[in-house]
Amino acid sequence: MSKDTFLKGALILTVAGVLVKIIGSVNRIVLSRLLGGEGIGLYQMAYPIYLLALSISSAGIPVAISIIVAEKVARRDFRGANRVFRISLAVLAATGVLFSVLLYFGAGWLVDSHFVRDPRAFYAIAALAPAIFFVTILSSYRGYFQGLQMMTPTAISQIAEQFVRVVTMIALAYWLLPRGLEYAAAGASFGAGPGAAAGLLILIVYYWRQRPKMKEQIESQPQIEQESGVSIITRIARLAIPVSLANIMLPVVSNIDLLIVPARLEVAGFTVEQATELFGYLTGMAVALINLPTILTASLAASLVPAVSEAFTLGKKERIYQRTATAMRISNLITIPSFVGMYLLATPISQMLYGTPNAGVPIAILSIGIFFLGVQQVTTGVLQGLGHTAIPVLNMVISAVVKVAMSWTLTAVPWLGIKGAAWATVVDFGIAAALNLYFVYRYVGFSVDMKDLIRTSVAAAVMAGIVILIYDKTMAVTLHNTLATLVSISIGGLTYAIALLAVGGVGSQDIEQIPRIGPRLAQTLRTLRLLRR
């Protein structure tokens, strides 16, 4: 069975992630214009609860499967790798049914207990219940393929899932809008179910197509004593529980925001409707946008887990360090200019994408967290690959406690309002990233190369000056925000690339590691004397 290399796997997931985000961005734009801030707020009140239920039911198991399967494949135990998948699939099917039922019948309780402040969100919560079953089973297949370091099945399934989900969301929201915002939000929520079913179907097809090759490898492997089913379940649980807790922290924090932010905005003097609208700008528009630049870092993290696990199993410490350094370097090259550009163009981007400048302020503040989020994701992948799955969750708990305290205090300040909640999120990312970096240094010996960081920052600073100049000039001539924004982003990206080459921010080895086109591109740039060796 062919397997993708570490960087190739990351690239495949990145391409899929870009397509998924593009589809998702179109969805956000259409839904934002269709439902407005208030309708998006209703949808966002339901979605964190769904993520929480999904995280409890399955979130940690794919990573656990990935780690154990990579370990067994490194030892040439293909039969054991397949047993891990089959056992995990059975467990996830049961948990998927359980949590789908709990969410459906618990929607009313969440509203009656005032956990969800706006009762109109009831329908959106109940509509998400069927998706849990499909996503839970789907996650088992993805964990198995990622453990084999085959990222293509996961990538294709992600694209199919998102496409079907978005088409369903928009169609149902449009159809149900005449009945009221609460029904339109519920229609948007329901789209997660058909999308997950489509993604699952893709993975099942891939699995059955690969079965002959799997059987051939199993039959040709040497006799290896197989781990008992109880032992496999125990190992999956030991690895998965901390990862699940880490994943649970994201929806938990979102639910804490749901409890704190609207309520504290009311304390600051906003009405319920205004608080819901501001909450929609922050969580439904700004948060979704700042996650775009971290598509690559999330892909690097997913690819790092089995790659580091394999190297750790074989005792290749130098390979672990090299893969960590490569991933962190690539992360910084992407997240630093993304943060700078989004900070400078926050309001124009908000106007261009969402048809309102009101999300500009939270976008600008949250953009600062892009760099920290990238570091956090990459270091989490390294620590999980090493088997230290509990460390990232502990770090997230510490950072979340600080975030809660800051959100409670700052959001209620009238002149801060939603800006206070945004700053609390940035601090959350920063603390988690710093703590993760400490433990990566402790176990791998890796620390950030400050010279590379300075070169990247200098190139981003040059880009910043050009972006400001180009936007002002283009806007003055055309008086068209969308055109000025797109021109500024395009020229800014080109300027950053040129400046990065000029200051020596990338070398031949960096370019050559790009799958397929890397060696030829490096040779061309060396010929033009634009690339240091």
N, C-alpha and C positions, 0 to 999 in steps of 0.2 A: 504494500500500500504506500503510494507516494505521500510524502509529507512536506509541508511548506516550511521554509527556513524561518528563523525568528523575525527578521526584518520583512521578508516576503509576506509572512502571515500578518504582521502589523499593517503592511501596505494594503493587503486585501481587505482587512477589516476597516481600514481608514477610508478606502474608496466606497465601501458599502455604507460606512457611517456618514460620509459626505452626502451620498444619495438619499439616505434615510433622513438626514437633517434637512436637505433641500425640500424633500416631500413634506416633512414635518413643518418647515418654515412656511411653505405655501399654505398648509393647513392652518397654522397659527394666524397668518395674515387674513385668510378668508374668514375664519371663525371670529377673529377680532373685529373685522368689519361687519360680520353678520350678527354677532351677539353683543358686541360692545364690551366695555369694561365690566359691567354688571353681570352679563351672561358668562364671560370668561371667569369672573370671580366665583360664580356658582359651580362651574366645571372644576375649578381648582380646589374648591372645598371638598369635592368628592374624590379627586384623583389621588391626593396623598393618603387617604384611607385605603384605597385600592393598593397602592404601593406598599403600605405597611402590611396588609394581609398577604400580599404576594411575597414579600421579603420573609415573613415568618414561615410560609409554606414551602418555599423552595430556593430562596436567594443564595444561600451558602453552598448548596449541594453541587451546582455546576462547577464551582471552583474546586471543591473537594474531589469531585470526579476527575477533573482535569489534572490535579496534582497526582492522584493515585494512578490514573491511567498512564500518565507520562513516566512515572516511576517504573511501572511494570513493563512498558514498552522499552525503556532503557535497558532493562534486564532480559529483553526478548521473551517476556511472558505474555503473549498475545491472548492466550486463553483466559488468563487472569484479568486482563484488561476488559475483555468482553463480558466476563462475569460481573465485574464492577458496574458496568452499564446496565445489565439486565436487572440486577438487584436494586440499583438506585431507581430505575424506571418504575418498578413495582411500588416502592416506597412513595415516590412522588405522585403516582396516580391516586393513591389513597389520600394523601394530604391535600391534593388539588380538589378532590370532591368535598372534603371536609370544610375547607376554607371558602369554597364557593357558596356552600349552603349557609355558613356562618355569616358571610357578608350580606347575602340576600335577605336573610331573616333578621339581621342585626341593624339594617338601615334605619328602621323606625326607632329603635332604641337610641341610636346615635343622635337623632333629631330630638326625641322626647327628653333625653338627658341633657340637652343643650351643649353637647360636645361639638355639634355643628350648630352655629348660631343662627343660620338662615334656614328655616324649614323647607324652603324651595329646593334645597340640595338633595332631598330624600330620593327623588327619582333618579338623579345622576348617580348616586351611590348604589342603588339597587341594580341599575343597568350595567354596572361593571362586574357583577358577580360571575357571569358565565366565563369571562375572560381568564379568571384565575385558574380554572381547570386546564384550559389549553396551554397557557403560558407555563404552568408548572411542569407538565409533561414535556413540553418543548425544551425547557431548560436542561433536562436530562440528556437529550440528544446533543445539544450544543456543548455541554460539558465533555461528553465522550469524544466528539470530533476535535475539540480544542486540545484535549489530552493527547490525541494522536498528532497534534500540531497540524491539523488540516482545517484551515480557517475558511475555505471556500464554501462549504455547506452552511456554516453559520452566517456568512456574508449574504449569500443568496436568500436564505430564509428571512434575514432581517429586512431586506428590500421588499420581499413579497408581503411580509407581515405589515410593514408600514404603509405600503401602497393600498392594500385592501382596507386597512384600518382608516386611512384618511378619506378614501372614497366613501366608505360607509358613514363616517362621522359627518362629513359635509352634506351628504345627501339627506341623512336623517335630521340633522339640525335645520336644514332649509325647509324640509317637509313639515317639521313639527313647530317651527317658529310661530306660525299664526295662532297656535294654541297657547303660547306663552313661553317666556324665557326658560322656565323650569323644565318644560318638556323638550325644548330645543337643546338644552344642556344635557339632558338625559340621552337624547339621540346621539349627541357627540360622544358621550361616555360609552355607549353600547358598541361603538365601532371597534373597541379593543378586542372584543370576542371574535368576530369574523377574521380580524387581522391575525390574531394568534393561531387560529385554526389553519389559515393559509400557510403561515410559517412552519407549523408542525407538519403539514402535508409535504412540503418541500424536503424537510429533513428525513421523513420516513422514506421518501423516494430515494434519497442519497444513501440511506442505510441499506436498503434492499439491493441497490445497485452495487454496493461494496461487499455484500455478503460472500460472494464467491472468492474474492481476494482474501477476506478475513479468514474463511475456512481453510484456504491454502496455507496461510501463515500459521494458523493454529496447528494444522496437521504436520507441518514441517519443523515446528519448534521442538527442542529437546524436552525430556520429561522434567517437569518442574512441579514440586509439591504445591497444590493449590490452597490458597487461604480460605478458611471457612467463611460461610455466609455471615455468621455472627461477628466474626472478626472484621469483615469488610464493612458491615453496617456500623460497627463501633468506630472504625477509623474514619468513615465518612462523617459520622456524627461529631467526632472529636475535631475534625478539620472544619466541618460545615457550620457548627454552632457559632464559633467566633466570627466567621465570615457573614453568616446570617445576621448576627448582631450588628456587624459593621454596616451591612446593607440596610438593616432596620433603622439605623440611626438617621439615614436620609429622610425616609417618610416620617419618622418620629419627630425630627426637627421641623419638617414641613407641617406636621399636625400641631406642633407647639406654636409655630408661626400662625396657624389657623386659629388657635386659642388666644394667643397673645396680641398679634399685630392688629386685627380689626378692633378688638376690645380696647387696646391702648390708644388707638387712633380716635376712638370715641371719647376717651378721657382727654385727649388733646383738643377736642372740640369739633370733631367731624361727625356728621350724621351716619346712620347705619349704611345708607346707600353710598355715601361718599367713601366710607371706610372699605366697603366691598369693592368699589371701583379702584381705589388706590392699591388694595391687596391684589387685584387683578393685574394692574400695571407692574407690580413688583414680581409676583410669582408666575403670572401667565405670559408676560412679555419680556421683562428684563432677565429673569433667570433662564428662560428658554434661549435667549440670545447669547448670553455669555457662555453657555455650554457648547456653542458651535466650534470655537477654536480648540476645545479640548477633545474633539473627536479623535485626533491622532494620539493624544496621550492616553485616552481610554483604550484605544486599540493596542498601543504599546504595552499597557498594563495587562491586558488580556493575553497577549502573546508572550509576555514575560513569565507568567505563572508556570506553564508547562516547560518553557525553555530553561528557566532557573531550576525547576524541580528536576529536570533531566540532568543538568550539569551537577547539581548537588548530589544526586544519587550516584553519579559516576565519580564524585570527588574532584571535579574540575573547578577549583576555586578561582583560578585565573579567568576562566570563561564566564563565571558569574559576575566578576568585577567588570569585565569587558562589556558584557551585555547591559549591565546597570549603567555604566558610563555612556554607552551609545544611546540608550533610551533617554537618559536625562539630558544629554546634549541636544538631541532632536527636539525634546520637549521645550527646552528653553528657546531654541531657534524659532519655534512656532508661537509660543505663548507670550513672549515679551513684546514683539511687534503687534500682536493681536490686542493686547491690553492697551498699548499706546494709541493705536488707531481707533479702537472703539471708544476710548475715553474722550478723544478729541472730537469724534463725529457722533457722539451718543444721541444728541437731539435730532440732527439730520437723519440718522439711521432710523430713529423711532418714527419720524414723520414719513419717511420713505416706505417702511415696512408695515406700520400699523395705522397710518393715516392720522396720527396724533403725535404732538411733541411731548405729551405729558409723561411718557415712559422714559424720556431722555435722562432725567436726573438719576433715577435708580439704575439705569443702564451704565451711566458714567461711573457711579460709585462701585457697582458690582464688577465692572471691567477690571478693577485693580486686583480682584481675586482670581483672575484667569491664570496668572503665573503661579499663585499658591496652589490652585486646584490641580494644575498640571503636575507639579512636584508631588502633591499628595497622591495622585493616581499612580504615577510611576513607582514611587516608593512602596505603595501598598502592594502592587504587583510583585515586587522583589521580595518583600517580607512574606507574602503568601506562598510564593514559590519555594522559599526556604522552610516552609512549614510553620512559621511563626504567625499563624493566622489570628491570634488573640491580640497582638500588639496594635494593629491599626484600629481595632474597635475601642480599645482603651484610650488611645489618643483622640479618637473622635468623641468619646464621652467627655473627656476633659475640655475639648474645644467647644462642645455643645453646651456645657454648663456655663461657660463664659458667654456664649452667644445668647442664651436665654436671659441671663442677667442684663446684658446690654440691650436686648430687644425690649425687655420690660421697662427699662429705665429711659432709653433714648426715644422710643417711639411715642411716648406720652408727652414729650417736650413739644409744645405747639410749633416752634420754628423749625424743628427737625422733622417730626411726623414720620413719613415713610422712609426718609433718608436715614433715620436712626436704625430702622430694621435692616436697611441695606448695608450700613457700616458694620452692624453686628455680624452679618453673614461673611463679610470680608475678613474680619478678625477670626471667625470660626475656621475658614480655610487656612489662614496663615498659621495659627497655632497647631493644627493637625499636620500641616506640611513640615513645620520645624521639628515636631516630635518624631515624625516618621524618619526624617533625615538623620536624626541622632541615632536611631536604632539601625538604620542601614549602615551608617559609619561603624557602629559597634560590631555588626556581624559580617559585613563585607569589606570594611576598611575604606569605603568610598566616601569622598567629600566633593562638593561642587568645585569645579575648576574656575577660580575667580577671574583668571585672564580671559577665558572664553566668555564668561558672563559679562565682563566689561566690554569686550569687542561687540558682542550682540547688543548690548545697551547703547553703545555709541552709534551703531548702524540704525537702531530704532529711533534714536534722537534725531539723526539726519532725516530719516523718513518723516518724523513728526513735523519738522520745519516745512518740508515740501508739501505735506498734506494740508497744513493750515493755509499756506500760500495758494495752492491750487484751488481749494474749496472757495476761498474768498474771491479769487479772480474769476473762476467759472460762474459762481453765483452772481457776481456783479454784471457779467456779460449776458448770461442766459436767464437769470431770475427763475431758474428751475432747480428745485432742491434735489430731486432724484438724479438728474443728470450730473449736477455738481458733486453729489455724494459718490456716485459710481466712478466718475473720472478721478476723483481724489483717491479712492480706494485702489484703483488700477495703477495709477502713477505712483502712489505711495508704496505699493507692493514691489513694483519694479525698482524704485529707488532703494528700498531696503535690501533687495538682492544684490544690487550693484555695490552699495555701501558695505555690505557684509563681505563681499569679495575683496573690496579695497582695503579694509582693515584687517584682513586675514582671519575673518570669523569662521570660515570653512576651509578645509584642506582637501587634498586629493583623496585621502583615505575616507573622509566623510562622503564625498560624492560617489566614490567607487562602491560604497556599501548599498547604494540605491539599487534595488533589484532590476535586472534587465538592462536599463539604460545607463546605469551608473558609470561603468568603465568607459564607454564611448563619450559620455558627457564630460567626464574628467579629462580625457585626452584632448577633447576640443577646447576646453577652457585653459588647459596648460599650453596648448598651441597658441592661443590668443593672449597668453601671459596674464590671465585673469585669476589664476588659481595657484596658491602656494602648495608646495609639495609636503 
